[in-house]
Amino acid sequence: MAKATTAPAPISVRFGKEERSMLQLLQARAKASHRTLAEQLKYYTFLGMVAADNPDLPLSMIEGILEAREEFRAGLGKPYEWGVTR
């Protein structure tokens, strides 16, 4: 008999009055990125963890690397031709 997997329990994140402007900014960026607020929070958490593990890399470079990785996974990568300039 297969063991049933359970979904992780949801957690609550509270924003106080002093963090209201940050919450509004998160909501705006989530909407601009076509994400839910929860998805945006997960994205920023992931970026923060990657940035903490790579303190010498600027955030824009980290985002570019993650984007390139997903493009490669989608089959959009091309092998680099060494010594070839165009």
Residue pairs with C-beta under 8 A, 6 or more apart in sequence:
13 41
15 22
15 23
26 37
26 40
26 41
26 44
27 37
29 40
30 36
30 37
30 39
30 40
33 40
33 43
35 43
47 59
47 62
47 63
50 62
50 66
51 57
51 59
51 62
54 62
57 65
68 77
71 77
